[in-house]
Amino acid sequence: LGRGTSTHDGVAIAWGTLQHLLEAQRCLTLFVTHYPQLAQLCANHANLGAYYMAYTEQKPRPADNQ
């Protein structure tokens, strides 16, 4: 997925990929996405969790002048 992929296409591809991993492969997976719609899959899959991660950015301190 990259530039030129519409949001709807991206969601469809991500949804299908995650659903395949859950139902056919049944493997331990860390699936990272920016599509919040995929959280809807949690309603039908007890072994799926949706989590949110935030971060803060800190600028480095200027070096001490000694």
N, C-alpha and C positions, 0 to 999 in steps of 0.2 A: 504494500500500500504506500502510496506516495502522492506527490503533487498530481492533480488531475483526477484523483479519486473523489467522487462526490461523497457527502456525508452519508447518504442513504446506502450507497455501495459499500462504504467502509463498515457501517454498522452491520449490514447483511453478511459480509465476509467474516467479520469478527464473531458475530453471533453463530454462524455456521461452524466456524473453527472451534469455538468454545463448546458448543453443543456436541460436536463430534468427539472432542477430548473427554467430555463428561460421560457420554453414552456408549461410545464404541471402544475407546482406548482405556477409559477408567483408570487413568494414571494420575499420580500426584503432579500438579501443575501450578505454577505461579503465572497467571495470565494478567498482564498489565495492559490497561487500555484507558483511553480518555472518553470512552462512550458510556455515559451513565445508564443508557437504556439496557445494557447487559445485566444490570443488577436485577432485572425482572426475572432472569433465569433462576434466581434464588428461590422463588416461589415453588418451583417444580423439582428442585434438586436439593435434598437435605444436606448433601455433602459439599455444597458450594457456599462460600462466604464472600461477601462483598465488603471491602475495607477501603478507607480513605486515608491517604497519607499526605501530609503537608510538610513544608520545610521552610526554614528561614535562612536567609543568606547573610553572612557577616563578612564585612570587608576586613582584610588583614590590617593589623596595626602597623603603623610606620615603625621601622627599625629604630632602636635607641641609638642616638649619636653619641658615642663615647670617644 
